[in-house]
Each structure stands twice: as C-alpha cells, then as structure tokens.
Amino acid sequence: MPVYEYHPDELAQISVVRQAHGLGLDAVKAQWHAACEREERAFAAPREAGRLTALDIASWQHIEWARIARGMAEQQMAVYAPDEDPRVVRREEQRAQRMETEATWDEQAGSIQPVEVRRHRIYRITAQPAAAGKPPLIRHIFAASASAAVEHAHALFRRPGSIYQDGEYRITSVEQVLPESGDFF
C-alpha cells in the first residue's frame, strides 16, 4: 500500500497557514514577531539532542510567518487567504502529485489500494531526572499518537549505551506541539 507521510516542516507550514487564514497584515506581522521571539528563545535554550528540536519548529514557523507577511504586502492582501497564496497552492499541487505518483507505482506493482496518509504529529516529551537538582529533559518526537511518542521516548531512555541511563528519567508530560490540538487532523 502506498504511504504518504507529512514531514515535520510541512506540519509547521500547514499549521501557520491555518492560523493566518483570515488575519489582516498587522495581525500577521504581530505573529511573525512573536515567532521570531520564540525562535530566539529556542536558540538561547539548552541544546536538545536528537533530530527534531524546538529550535527547528520555531524556525520553520518563523520562516512561514515571514513568507506570509511578505506575500500579503506584495499582493496587497487585506486579509490572508490561503487560496490566493501561490506558494500554498503550489505546495498542495506538489503534495497531490506525490500521492498520485505513489498510487501509480503501487498500481504498476500489481496492487490497487488507496494511498494511506499517515497523520503523524509532533509531541514534546518532558522527563524529570531521578537525581535532584538536574533540569528536566525535553525531547520532540514525531509519532502517530501520544502513546507512540511515549513508547519512543521510553526506548530512547532505555537503549543500551544511551546517555540516559535506564530508570533515571520519568516522563512527566506529553504535549502535542504540531499541529496544534484540534487543528488539521
């Protein structure tokens, strides 16, 4: 069965586009400045180990808010409408084309099944160290569900040779970061 999976940067872009829908230029610029501040805070925070970090997410969102503000100014949009944004339209066309390509490859292989769209999300996992005085550990995990993210985090903490020794960290919170709860999926 062909599979299409949204990538974390796509989730950030889609989330920002949905938040921007219906906003005026001043409100978009305010969101852009807020995203810039989030990016600066994430940059100043202690570095996270791993492939996906708060800095990545903040940077993708900052870039998308800046792109929308610039596009609105250039096109003289009073209110942001994704249908009038050529970049968003092009992304959706490319996404549909990738799904069609997956279906074609599957069909050529002799199987005719619909493309499965994986609706993964990004979760922020916070784990408290057993030793007093140590700061909490924060990891961002791309997973299909909160329970899958917790499983992945447990595997990360228990992996042989891991810098996180087994039993030293207890997961204290799991928060869906992207897309925002109730948005998109």
Secondary structure, DSSP 8 states (H G I E B T S, - for coil): --EEE--HHHHHHHHHHHHHTT-BHHHHHHHHHHHHHHHHHHHHS----SS--HHHHHHHHHHHHHHHHHHHHHHT-SB--GGG-HHHHHHHHHHHHHHHHHHHHHHHTT-----EEE--EEEEEEEEESSTT---EEEEEEESSHHHHHHHHHHHHHSTT-SS-TTSEEEEEEEEEES-TTS--
